[in-house]
Amino acid sequence: MKRKSLILYTFAVLLLFVSCKKEKPVIDNVTFEELLLGPYGYWNGSDGSGEFSSGNLFFINHYNNQHHSWSGFAYTNHKDNITSDLNNQYSSIAGSGADGSEKYGVYSFNGKPDTLKFSVPEKVTHISVCNSTYTYYAIKNGNQLCKKFGGDSGNDPDWFKLTLTAIDSLGKVKGVVDINLADFRFTDNSKDYIANSWTYLDLSAFGFIKGLKFEMSSSDSGPGGMNTPGYVCLDNIKGELE
């Protein structure tokens, strides 16, 4: 009887241990590396599909056939961090994707926010963002459409930022975060900066979300909206699935 009781006790302890053991969370990691590219090294929606997907994410795209222009999300493998004009709208100023990767995403803001959608609610533990080459040099030097940040004196309190808004499955805002991609508002001008590398963000404090709204703004704006080119690169979007 004692032996039988001992066996039953041992089995009960093992059963309790197994039942209490937590399941490992399912991780989604979007790196863009598996996506196919055309002969030009980028996808910008010219195929008319209106979106692309990777992992748990759906990326909206707006392509204008009349003007051969686009906004929303695209992806690329361009590495040109020297050419400063609009012809180089698919490169990060870092010269690659995050952590030196080959492919990454590009977001183009055209005055209205776009929402990155999750197929299954996800707690985002990692997302990396970086200035595009075109935007970086437009801020640094100015061009025919936008001003040089800081102005001639260097004292103009200019800024350029990306705003991310986390939205849950009921459409409610879970949180907002601003990422300053350029900031010239410091009293000491030596602290002014234009971000030139990949910045990592942890959005897990917002919990499980169904959408992530992208919006850009700049001190250099007018009646028609931003004068600063509204581009930002993104990569390595990683999170736990609900």
C-alpha positions as CSV (number, residue, x, y, z in Angstrom):
1,M,0.0,0.0,0.0
2,K,2.8,2.4,0.8
3,R,4.5,1.7,-2.5
4,K,1.2,2.3,-4.4
5,S,0.7,5.6,-2.5
6,L,4.2,6.7,-3.3
7,I,3.7,6.1,-7.0
8,L,0.4,7.9,-7.0
9,Y,2.0,10.9,-5.1
10,T,4.8,11.0,-7.6
11,F,2.4,10.9,-10.6
12,A,0.4,13.8,-9.0
13,V,3.5,15.9,-8.5
14,L,4.6,15.3,-12.1
15,L,1.1,16.1,-13.4
16,L,1.0,19.3,-11.4
17,F,4.4,20.3,-12.8
18,V,3.3,19.7,-16.4
19,S,0.0,21.6,-16.0
20,C,1.8,24.6,-14.4
21,K,4.5,24.8,-17.0
22,K,3.9,27.8,-19.3
23,E,3.7,27.4,-23.0
24,K,6.3,29.3,-24.9
25,P,4.8,32.4,-26.7
26,V,4.6,32.3,-30.4
27,I,7.1,34.9,-31.8
28,D,6.6,36.7,-35.1
29,N,9.7,38.4,-36.6
30,V,9.3,40.4,-39.8
31,T,12.7,41.1,-41.5
32,F,11.5,41.5,-45.1
33,E,14.2,39.2,-46.2
34,E,11.9,36.6,-47.8
35,L,10.1,39.1,-50.0
36,L,10.8,39.1,-53.7
37,L,12.2,42.1,-55.5
38,G,11.9,43.2,-59.1
39,P,14.9,44.2,-61.3
40,Y,15.1,47.7,-59.7
41,G,15.6,46.4,-56.2
42,Y,12.4,47.7,-54.7
43,W,8.6,47.0,-54.6
44,N,6.5,50.2,-54.5
45,G,3.0,48.9,-55.4
46,S,3.2,49.5,-59.2
47,D,1.6,46.0,-59.6
48,G,-1.6,47.5,-58.3
49,S,-2.0,45.0,-55.5
50,G,-2.5,47.7,-52.8
51,E,-0.7,45.8,-50.1
52,F,1.9,43.2,-49.2
53,S,2.3,40.9,-46.2
54,S,5.1,39.4,-44.2
55,G,4.6,37.2,-41.2
56,N,1.7,38.4,-39.1
57,L,1.7,41.9,-40.8
58,F,-0.2,43.5,-43.7
59,F,1.3,46.7,-45.2
60,I,-1.0,49.1,-47.1
61,N,0.3,50.8,-50.3
62,H,-1.2,53.5,-52.5
63,Y,0.2,53.6,-56.0
64,N,-0.8,56.4,-58.5
65,N,-0.5,55.2,-62.0
66,Q,-1.0,58.6,-63.5
67,H,2.0,60.1,-61.7
68,H,3.9,56.9,-61.1
69,S,4.1,57.8,-57.4
70,W,3.4,55.9,-54.3
71,S,2.7,56.3,-50.5
72,G,2.2,54.0,-47.7
73,F,4.6,51.0,-47.4
74,A,7.2,49.6,-49.8
75,Y,10.3,47.5,-49.4
76,T,13.8,47.6,-50.8
77,N,17.4,46.4,-50.9
78,H,18.9,49.8,-51.8
79,K,22.1,50.9,-50.0
80,D,22.9,54.3,-51.5
81,N,23.6,56.7,-48.6
82,I,25.2,59.4,-50.8
83,T,22.7,60.4,-53.5
84,S,20.5,63.2,-52.1
85,D,17.7,63.6,-54.5
86,L,14.2,62.1,-55.0
87,N,15.7,59.4,-57.3
88,N,17.1,57.8,-54.1
89,Q,13.8,57.4,-52.1
90,Y,14.4,53.7,-51.4
91,S,17.6,53.9,-49.3
92,S,18.3,54.3,-45.6
93,I,21.0,56.7,-44.5
94,A,22.6,53.8,-42.6
95,G,23.3,52.2,-46.0
96,S,21.5,48.9,-45.2
97,G,18.7,47.4,-43.2
98,A,18.9,47.1,-39.4
99,D,21.9,45.1,-38.2
100,G,23.4,45.3,-41.7
101,S,20.5,43.3,-43.3
102,E,19.9,43.3,-47.0
103,K,16.2,44.1,-47.2
104,Y,13.9,46.5,-45.2
105,G,10.7,48.5,-45.4
106,V,10.2,52.1,-46.4
107,Y,7.2,54.3,-45.3
108,S,6.1,57.3,-47.3
109,F,3.7,59.7,-45.6
110,N,1.4,61.6,-48.0
111,G,-0.5,63.8,-45.5
112,K,-2.8,61.0,-44.2
113,P,-1.8,58.4,-41.6
114,D,-1.5,54.7,-42.7
115,T,-2.1,51.8,-40.4
116,L,0.1,48.7,-40.3
117,K,-2.3,45.8,-39.6
118,F,-1.8,42.6,-37.6
119,S,-3.6,39.4,-38.7
120,V,-3.5,38.2,-35.0
121,P,-3.1,40.7,-32.1
122,E,0.6,41.1,-31.3
123,K,2.6,42.5,-28.5
124,V,5.4,44.3,-30.3
125,T,8.7,43.9,-28.5
126,H,11.0,45.3,-31.2
127,I,10.8,47.7,-34.2
128,S,13.7,49.5,-35.8
129,V,13.4,52.8,-37.7
130,C,15.9,55.0,-39.6
131,N,15.9,58.1,-41.7
132,S,15.9,57.7,-45.5
133,T,18.9,59.1,-47.4
134,Y,16.7,61.5,-49.3
135,T,15.1,62.9,-46.1
136,Y,18.4,63.1,-44.3
137,Y,20.1,65.3,-46.9
138,A,16.9,67.4,-47.4
139,I,17.0,68.2,-43.7
140,K,20.8,68.8,-43.7
141,N,21.1,70.9,-46.8
142,G,17.6,72.0,-47.8
143,N,16.5,71.9,-51.4
144,Q,14.0,73.6,-53.7
145,L,11.1,72.3,-51.7
146,C,12.2,72.4,-48.1
147,K,14.5,74.4,-45.8
148,K,17.8,73.5,-44.2
149,F,17.1,72.7,-40.6
150,G,18.4,75.4,-38.2
151,G,18.3,78.0,-41.0
152,D,21.3,80.0,-41.9
153,S,22.1,80.9,-38.3
154,G,21.6,77.3,-37.0
155,N,19.2,78.7,-34.4
156,D,15.8,77.8,-35.9
157,P,14.1,75.3,-33.6
158,D,13.3,72.8,-36.3
159,W,12.1,69.2,-35.8
160,F,11.0,66.1,-37.7
161,K,9.3,63.2,-36.1
162,L,7.4,59.9,-36.6
163,T,4.4,59.2,-34.5
164,L,3.3,55.6,-33.8
165,T,-0.2,55.0,-32.4
166,A,-1.0,51.5,-31.1
167,I,-4.6,50.4,-31.6
168,D,-6.3,47.4,-30.1
169,S,-8.8,45.0,-31.7
170,L,-11.7,47.2,-30.7
171,G,-10.2,50.2,-32.4
172,K,-9.2,51.9,-29.1
173,V,-5.9,53.7,-28.7
174,K,-3.5,51.8,-26.4
175,G,-0.7,54.3,-26.6
176,V,1.3,56.8,-28.6
177,V,5.0,57.3,-29.0
178,D,6.9,60.0,-30.9
179,I,10.3,59.3,-32.5
180,N,12.4,62.4,-33.2
181,L,14.2,61.8,-36.4
182,A,15.8,65.3,-36.4
183,D,15.8,67.8,-33.5
184,F,17.2,71.3,-33.6
185,R,15.4,72.7,-30.6
186,F,18.4,72.6,-28.2
187,T,19.7,75.9,-26.7
188,D,23.2,74.4,-27.4
189,N,23.3,74.0,-31.2
190,S,26.0,71.3,-30.8
191,K,23.3,69.0,-29.5
192,D,21.2,69.4,-32.6
193,Y,21.0,66.2,-34.6
194,I,19.6,64.3,-37.7
195,A,19.4,60.6,-36.9
196,N,21.7,58.6,-39.1
197,S,21.5,55.1,-37.7
198,W,18.8,52.6,-36.9
199,T,16.9,53.2,-33.7
200,Y,15.3,50.3,-31.7
201,L,12.0,50.7,-30.0
202,D,10.1,48.4,-27.5
203,L,6.3,48.8,-27.7
204,S,5.4,45.9,-25.4
205,A,4.0,48.3,-22.8
206,F,1.0,48.9,-25.1
207,G,0.1,45.2,-24.8
208,F,-1.5,43.2,-27.6
209,I,-2.5,45.4,-30.6
210,K,-4.2,45.0,-33.9
211,G,-2.8,48.0,-35.7
212,L,0.0,50.5,-35.6
213,K,-0.7,53.9,-37.1
214,F,2.2,55.7,-38.8
215,E,2.1,59.5,-39.1
216,M,4.9,62.1,-39.7
217,S,5.2,65.8,-38.9
218,S,7.7,68.5,-39.3
219,S,8.3,72.1,-38.2
220,D,8.8,72.9,-41.9
221,S,5.2,72.7,-43.0
222,G,2.8,74.9,-44.9
223,P,-0.8,75.1,-46.2
224,G,-0.1,72.0,-48.3
225,G,1.4,70.0,-45.5
226,M,5.0,69.0,-44.8
227,N,7.8,70.4,-46.9
228,T,10.2,67.9,-45.4
229,P,10.2,64.7,-47.4
230,G,8.0,62.3,-45.4
231,Y,10.0,59.1,-45.6
232,V,11.2,56.7,-42.9
233,C,12.7,53.2,-43.1
234,L,11.6,50.3,-40.9
235,D,12.9,46.8,-40.1
236,N,12.9,43.9,-37.7
237,I,9.4,44.1,-36.4
238,K,9.2,41.4,-33.7
239,G,6.5,40.5,-31.2
240,E,4.5,37.9,-29.3
241,L,1.2,36.6,-30.8
242,E,-1.9,36.5,-28.7
